[in-house]
Amino acid sequence: MSDNTNKVDPAVMDCIVCPLTRSKLKQEGNFLVSEVGGLKYPVVNGIPAMLADEAELPEGFATLDEFKIAFKDQIVE
């Protein structure tokens, strides 16, 4: 369920990317989801929490390290 208080300003959306893959993000409810890999970053009071360690992992990954191994060619460090 989407909450308007968690809607990220479109100007902000134009400026931010996934901190790991540098891919674009799209808002899905209370999360920003990276186009590459599908990491889900929570949005709290309209502010995205863009910390990879706090992102919700996509299905099939138990740890962030597993995700990093699978997407090592797309991760910018």
Secondary structure as the mmCIF struct_conf table of DSSP 4:
data_model
#
loop_
_struct_conf.conf_type_id
_struct_conf.id
_struct_conf.beg_label_comp_id
_struct_conf.beg_label_asym_id
_struct_conf.beg_label_seq_id
_struct_conf.end_label_comp_id
_struct_conf.end_label_asym_id
_struct_conf.end_label_seq_id
HELX_RH_3T_P HELX_RH_3T_P1 ASN A 4 ASN A 6
HELX_LH_PP_P HELX_LH_PP_P1 LYS A 7 ASP A 9
HELX_RH_AL_P HELX_RH_AL_P1 PRO A 10 MET A 13
TURN_TY1_P TURN_TY1_P1 ASP A 14 CYS A 15
TURN_TY1_P TURN_TY1_P2 PRO A 19 THR A 21
STRN STRN1 LEU A 25 GLU A 28
TURN_TY1_P TURN_TY1_P3 GLY A 29 ASN A 30
STRN STRN2 PHE A 31 SER A 34
TURN_TY1_P TURN_TY1_P4 GLU A 35 GLY A 37
STRN STRN3 LYS A 40 VAL A 44
TURN_TY1_P TURN_TY1_P5 ASN A 45 GLY A 46
STRN STRN4 ILE A 47 PRO A 48
HELX_RH_3T_P HELX_RH_3T_P2 ALA A 52 GLU A 54
BEND BEND1 ALA A 55 ALA A 55
STRN STRN5 GLU A 56 GLU A 56
HELX_LH_PP_P HELX_LH_PP_P2 LEU A 57 PRO A 58
TURN_TY1_P TURN_TY1_P6 GLU A 59 GLY A 60
BEND BEND2 ALA A 62 THR A 63
HELX_RH_AL_P HELX_RH_AL_P2 LEU A 64 ALA A 70
TURN_TY1_P TURN_TY1_P7 PHE A 71 GLN A 74
#
